[in-house]
Amino acid sequence: MKKRKNGGSLFLIIIALIIIAIIAVIAISKITGDDGVITKVNKVEVEYSKAEVGEKLVAIVHGEVVKASEKISGTSNDISTVFNEKILISFLTGTLENEENPGIECLTVEPSATQIRTVLEDGEISNIYIINPKALSDKVDIYGKGKSLEDKDVFTLEAITEEITAEDGSIYTKSTGKFEIKYYDYEGKSSVIETVDLYLTNQS
């Protein structure tokens, strides 16, 4: 009888361990799975970071629009003379030729970027820039740590371009003045956060 009792107890213990293991597997999957708590938290964090970067950069550009409008107020000058891609990119890379306000240094040229002509065709700019989220907001400290497209997990500012055929038949790439703020995740998949104008005219 004692042997049977011990055998029965051992069987119950094994069943209990199996049940505990099943519960543990289910719990882990609910925490770490595609619909798990951790995955959902990560999604919320990345969406917040994207919104924060987009809103901050757009707000800065809009602030420069206001300053540009004030500069030409009372003159016949077009706003494009003080608000265009060359000036805005210089401001955002911290290289604006203004000792009092050289800019904010939130952009760097992406290593694989190519040169394109500006809308005014008064020079060239790069077609892709890496955004430093920390220069825009101290609330973005988890995502956007990449330094290039190759690194992934990176925010970018990318020119929307058009192909122009010159009189001699050659083709060149030109900026439309519009740029997309994007995020590339850890898998290299991109999503557009915002579209922003870095070129305006009085007719815009």
DRENMARBA-612145 format. One record per residue (C-alpha): x, y, z; residue number from 1; residue in three letters. Coordinates in pm, whole numbers, m for minus. Layout:
DRENMARBA-612145
+--------+--------+--------+-----+------+
!      x !      y !      z ! pos ! code !
+--------+--------+--------+-----+------+
!      X !      Y !      Z ! NUM !  ALA !
...
+--------+--------+--------+-----+------+
end
This chain:
DRENMARBA-612145
+--------+--------+--------+-----+------+
!      x !      y !      z ! pos ! code !
+--------+--------+--------+-----+------+
!      0 !      0 !      0 !   1 !  MET !
!    282 !    235 !     88 !   2 !  LYS !
!    447 !    182 !   m252 !   3 !  LYS !
!    120 !    256 !   m430 !   4 !  ARG !
!     75 !    571 !   m220 !   5 !  LYS !
!    424 !    690 !   m303 !   6 !  ASN !
!    368 !    611 !   m670 !   7 !  GLY !
!     45 !    806 !   m668 !   8 !  GLY !
!    213 !   1106 !   m503 !   9 !  SER !
!    493 !   1101 !   m758 !  10 !  LEU !
!    238 !   1093 !  m1040 !  11 !  PHE !
!     54 !   1393 !   m893 !  12 !  LEU !
!    382 !   1583 !   m859 !  13 !  ILE !
!    467 !   1515 !  m1225 !  14 !  ILE !
!    119 !   1630 !  m1336 !  15 !  ILE !
!    155 !   1944 !  m1123 !  16 !  ALA !
!    497 !   2022 !  m1275 !  17 !  LEU !
!    358 !   1977 !  m1626 !  18 !  ILE !
!     69 !   2213 !  m1549 !  19 !  ILE !
!    309 !   2470 !  m1400 !  20 !  ILE !
!    533 !   2444 !  m1708 !  21 !  ALA !
!    234 !   2497 !  m1940 !  22 !  ILE !
!    120 !   2799 !  m1738 !  23 !  ILE !
!    475 !   2939 !  m1747 !  24 !  ALA !
!    496 !   2900 !  m2126 !  25 !  VAL !
!    160 !   3073 !  m2171 !  26 !  ILE !
!    263 !   3355 !  m1936 !  27 !  ALA !
!    595 !   3408 !  m2116 !  28 !  ILE !
!    425 !   3413 !  m2455 !  29 !  SER !
!    177 !   3672 !  m2331 !  30 !  LYS !
!    464 !   3888 !  m2211 !  31 !  ILE !
!    708 !   3849 !  m2500 !  32 !  THR !
!    493 !   3737 !  m2796 !  33 !  GLY !
!    382 !   3951 !  m3091 !  34 !  ASP !
!     80 !   4062 !  m2888 !  35 !  ASP !
!    262 !   4047 !  m2557 !  36 !  GLY !
!    298 !   4320 !  m2298 !  37 !  VAL !
!    664 !   4394 !  m2381 !  38 !  ILE !
!    592 !   4414 !  m2755 !  39 !  THR !
!    300 !   4650 !  m2695 !  40 !  LYS !
!    510 !   4869 !  m2466 !  41 !  VAL !
!    788 !   4884 !  m2728 !  42 !  ASN !
!    536 !   4982 !  m2996 !  43 !  LYS !
!    403 !   5263 !  m2779 !  44 !  VAL !
!    756 !   5385 !  m2704 !  45 !  GLU !
!    865 !   5388 !  m3070 !  46 !  VAL !
!    545 !   5563 !  m3182 !  47 !  GLU !
!    593 !   5824 !  m2910 !  48 !  TYR !
!    956 !   5876 !  m3016 !  49 !  SER !
!    854 !   5915 !  m3382 !  50 !  LYS !
!    584 !   6167 !  m3294 !  51 !  ALA !
!    821 !   6362 !  m3068 !  52 !  GLU !
!   1097 !   6387 !  m3332 !  53 !  VAL !
!    851 !   6482 !  m3605 !  54 !  GLY !
!    674 !   6746 !  m3399 !  55 !  GLU !
!    995 !   6905 !  m3267 !  56 !  LYS !
!   1160 !   6929 !  m3610 !  57 !  LEU !
!    846 !   7066 !  m3775 !  58 !  VAL !
!    810 !   7320 !  m3493 !  59 !  ALA !
!   1168 !   7439 !  m3548 !  60 !  ILE !
!   1108 !   7479 !  m3922 !  61 !  VAL !
!    784 !   7669 !  m3860 !  62 !  HIS !
!    974 !   7895 !  m3620 !  63 !  GLY !
!   1221 !   7975 !  m3897 !  64 !  GLU !
!    929 !   8054 !  m4131 !  65 !  VAL !
!    809 !   8315 !  m3884 !  66 !  VAL !
!   1159 !   8468 !  m3860 !  67 !  LYS !
!   1191 !   8469 !  m4240 !  68 !  ALA !
!    853 !   8641 !  m4276 !  69 !  SER !
!    963 !   8910 !  m4030 !  70 !  GLU !
!   1285 !   8966 !  m4227 !  71 !  LYS !
!   1106 !   9041 !  m4553 !  72 !  ILE !
!    821 !   9230 !  m4393 !  73 !  SER !
!    785 !   9571 !  m4557 !  74 !  GLY !
!   1007 !   9474 !  m4852 !  75 !  THR !
!    938 !   9339 !  m5198 !  76 !  SER !
!   1172 !   9044 !  m5139 !  77 !  ASN !
!   1043 !   8691 !  m5186 !  78 !  ASP !
!   1056 !   8473 !  m4874 !  79 !  ILE !
!   1264 !   8219 !  m5069 !  80 !  SER !
!   1560 !   8459 !  m5042 !  81 !  THR !
!   1574 !   8395 !  m4666 !  82 !  VAL !
!   1393 !   8062 !  m4639 !  83 !  PHE !
!   1518 !   7785 !  m4866 !  84 !  ASN !
!   1684 !   7443 !  m4843 !  85 !  GLU !
!   2042 !   7574 !  m4833 !  86 !  LYS !
!   1968 !   7811 !  m4547 !  87 !  ILE !
!   1752 !   7565 !  m4353 !  88 !  LEU !
!   1995 !   7274 !  m4393 !  89 !  ILE !
!   2281 !   7499 !  m4282 !  90 !  SER !
!   2077 !   7601 !  m3979 !  91 !  PHE !
!   1987 !   7240 !  m3891 !  92 !  LEU !
!   2347 !   7119 !  m3931 !  93 !  THR !
!   2479 !   7408 !  m3722 !  94 !  GLY !
!   2684 !   7552 !  m4010 !  95 !  THR !
!   2485 !   7866 !  m4083 !  96 !  LEU !
!   2719 !   8159 !  m4144 !  97 !  GLU !
!   2583 !   8358 !  m3852 !  98 !  ASN !
!   2806 !   8397 !  m3549 !  99 !  GLU !
!   2514 !   8482 !  m3321 ! 100 !  GLU !
!   2300 !   8189 !  m3437 ! 101 !  ASN !
!   2484 !   7918 !  m3637 ! 102 !  PRO !
!   2201 !   7669 !  m3585 ! 103 !  GLY !
!   2116 !   7370 !  m3367 ! 104 !  ILE !
!   2324 !   7079 !  m3505 ! 105 !  GLU !
!   2048 !   6820 !  m3522 ! 106 !  CYS !
!   2143 !   6691 !  m3869 ! 107 !  LEU !
!   2445 !   6516 !  m4019 ! 108 !  THR !
!   2490 !   6396 !  m4376 ! 109 !  VAL !
!   2409 !   6026 !  m4425 ! 110 !  GLU !
!   2726 !   5845 !  m4548 ! 111 !  PRO !
!   2554 !   5705 !  m4859 ! 112 !  SER !
!   2384 !   6034 !  m4952 ! 113 !  ALA !
!   2420 !   6190 !  m5296 ! 114 !  THR !
!   2425 !   6557 !  m5394 ! 115 !  GLN !
!   2120 !   6715 !  m5555 ! 116 !  ILE !
!   2047 !   7065 !  m5681 ! 117 !  ARG !
!   1832 !   7303 !  m5481 ! 118 !  THR !
!   1501 !   7441 !  m5607 ! 119 !  VAL !
!   1667 !   7775 !  m5685 ! 120 !  LEU !
!   1958 !   7587 !  m5845 ! 121 !  GLU !
!   2194 !   7809 !  m5650 ! 122 !  ASP !
!   2393 !   7516 !  m5515 ! 123 !  GLY !
!   2370 !   7157 !  m5395 ! 124 !  GLU !
!   2256 !   6978 !  m5083 ! 125 !  ILE !
!   2259 !   6613 !  m4978 ! 126 !  SER !
!   1948 !   6407 !  m5037 ! 127 !  ASN !
!   1957 !   6229 !  m4698 ! 128 !  ILE !
!   2044 !   6357 !  m4352 ! 129 !  TYR !
!   2058 !   6170 !  m4022 ! 130 !  ILE !
!   1856 !   6329 !  m3742 ! 131 !  ILE !
!   2002 !   6335 !  m3391 ! 132 !  ASN !
!   1685 !   6298 !  m3180 ! 133 !  PRO !
!   1861 !   6405 !  m2859 ! 134 !  LYS !
!   1932 !   6745 !  m3013 ! 135 !  ALA !
!   1556 !   6787 !  m3054 ! 136 !  LEU !
!   1419 !   6629 !  m2738 ! 137 !  SER !
!   1561 !   6476 !  m2422 ! 138 !  ASP !
!   1248 !   6259 !  m2410 ! 139 !  LYS !
!   1374 !   6041 !  m2696 ! 140 !  VAL !
!   1647 !   5830 !  m2538 ! 141 !  ASP !
!   1573 !   5473 !  m2652 ! 142 !  ILE !
!   1525 !   5496 !  m3028 ! 143 !  TYR !
!   1720 !   5670 !  m3303 ! 144 !  GLY !
!   2068 !   5573 !  m3188 ! 145 !  LYS !
!   2186 !   5472 !  m3535 ! 146 !  GLY !
!   2437 !   5692 !  m3717 ! 147 !  LYS !
!   2359 !   5572 !  m4070 ! 148 !  SER !
!   2102 !   5378 !  m4271 ! 149 !  LEU !
!   2329 !   5077 !  m4242 ! 150 !  GLU !
!   2305 !   5092 !  m3862 ! 151 !  ASP !
!   1922 !   5096 !  m3874 ! 152 !  LYS !
!   1721 !   5238 !  m3580 ! 153 !  ASP !
!   1767 !   5583 !  m3729 ! 154 !  VAL !
!   1567 !   5898 !  m3797 ! 155 !  PHE !
!   1627 !   6071 !  m4131 ! 156 !  THR !
!   1534 !   6383 !  m4323 ! 157 !  LEU !
!   1508 !   6292 !  m4692 ! 158 !  GLU !
!   1454 !   6519 !  m4989 ! 159 !  ALA !
!   1162 !   6455 !  m5222 ! 160 !  ILE !
!   1324 !   6495 !  m5562 ! 161 !  THR !
!   1246 !   6521 !  m5932 ! 162 !  GLU !
!   1445 !   6438 !  m6242 ! 163 !  GLU !
!   1518 !   6736 !  m6469 ! 164 !  ILE !
!   1632 !   6715 !  m6831 ! 165 !  THR !
!   1875 !   6993 !  m6919 ! 166 !  ALA !
!   1894 !   7165 !  m7260 ! 167 !  GLU !
!   2189 !   6946 !  m7357 ! 168 !  ASP !
!   1985 !   6632 !  m7286 ! 169 !  GLY !
!   2160 !   6544 !  m6960 ! 170 !  SER !
!   1949 !   6450 !  m6660 ! 171 !  ILE !
!   2004 !   6572 !  m6305 ! 172 !  TYR !
!   1824 !   6538 !  m5974 ! 173 !  THR !
!   1668 !   6841 !  m5814 ! 174 !  LYS !
!   1498 !   6905 !  m5481 ! 175 !  SER !
!   1128 !   6991 !  m5478 ! 176 !  THR !
!   1176 !   7178 !  m5152 ! 177 !  GLY !
!    973 !   6915 !  m4967 ! 178 !  LYS !
!   1137 !   6670 !  m4726 ! 179 !  PHE !
!   1018 !   6360 !  m4545 ! 180 !  GLU !
!   1100 !   6286 !  m4184 ! 181 !  ILE !
!   1140 !   5908 !  m4159 ! 182 !  LYS !
!   1224 !   5637 !  m3910 ! 183 !  TYR !
!   1406 !   5314 !  m4000 ! 184 !  TYR !
!   1347 !   5039 !  m3743 ! 185 !  ASP !
!   1579 !   4759 !  m3633 ! 186 !  TYR !
!   1483 !   4558 !  m3942 ! 187 !  GLU !
!   1551 !   4851 !  m4176 ! 188 !  GLY !
!   1182 !   4908 !  m4253 ! 189 !  LYS !
!   1100 !   5276 !  m4300 ! 190 !  SER !
!    792 !   5479 !  m4213 ! 191 !  SER !
!    719 !   5842 !  m4297 ! 192 !  VAL !
!    652 !   6051 !  m3986 ! 193 !  ILE !
!    597 !   6398 !  m4134 ! 194 !  GLU !
!    646 !   6595 !  m4455 ! 195 !  THR !
!    797 !   6941 !  m4418 ! 196 !  VAL !
!    867 !   7229 !  m4659 ! 197 !  ASP !
!   1221 !   7369 !  m4652 ! 198 !  LEU !
!   1149 !   7604 !  m4941 ! 199 !  TYR !
!    876 !   7863 !  m4969 ! 200 !  LEU !
!    785 !   8144 !  m5205 ! 201 !  THR !
!    541 !   8429 !  m5161 ! 202 !  ASN !
!    309 !   8231 !  m5388 ! 203 !  GLN !
!    322 !   7916 !  m5171 ! 204 !  SER !
+--------+--------+--------+-----+------+
end
